[in-house]
Amino acid sequence: MDVDQHPHTGLSTLTFMLEGEIVHKDSMGSNQKITPGSVNWMVAGKGVTHTERTPQ
């Protein structure tokens, strides 16, 4: 597990970028670059770990 990964259970998160970019990675296999105007919606259900960090 990536040191920045953290868990969520039974909730949804919504990320909407206004400027810059981040990369979302999660334990369900998603790997998505989120750029201005993009949306990422993660539904945790019974549990998921994820990170969102600025690309290198």
C-alpha positions in Angstrom: 0.0 0.0 0.0 1.2 3.5 -0.9 2.0 5.5 2.3 -0.5 8.2 1.3 -3.3 5.7 0.7 -6.1 5.9 3.2 -9.4 4.0 3.5 -13.1 5.0 3.1 -16.1 2.8 3.9 -19.8 3.6 3.2 -19.4 7.0 1.6 -18.8 8.7 -1.7 -16.2 11.4 -2.5 -16.4 13.9 -5.4 -13.3 15.7 -6.6 -13.8 18.6 -9.0 -10.6 20.4 -10.2 -10.6 24.1 -10.7 -6.9 24.4 -11.6 -3.8 22.2 -11.6 -4.0 18.4 -11.8 -3.9 15.4 -9.5 -3.7 11.6 -10.1 -6.3 9.4 -8.4 -5.4 5.8 -7.7 -7.4 3.3 -5.7 -7.6 -0.3 -4.7 -10.3 -1.0 -7.3 -7.8 -0.4 -10.1 -8.7 3.1 -11.0 -5.8 5.3 -12.2 -7.1 8.7 -13.4 -5.5 12.1 -14.0 -8.0 14.8 -12.9 -7.5 18.1 -14.7 -9.4 21.4 -14.6 -13.1 20.9 -15.4 -12.8 17.1 -14.7 -14.7 15.2 -12.0 -13.9 12.1 -10.1 -16.6 10.3 -8.2 -15.5 7.5 -5.9 -18.1 5.3 -4.2 -16.5 3.4 -1.3 -19.3 0.9 -0.6 -17.8 -1.8 1.7 -14.3 -0.3 1.5 -11.7 1.2 -0.8 -8.2 2.7 -0.2 -7.1 5.6 -2.4 -4.6 8.4 -3.0 -4.9 11.7 -4.7 -1.6 13.4 -5.4 0.1 15.9 -7.7 1.8 14.2 -10.6 5.7 14.2 -10.6 
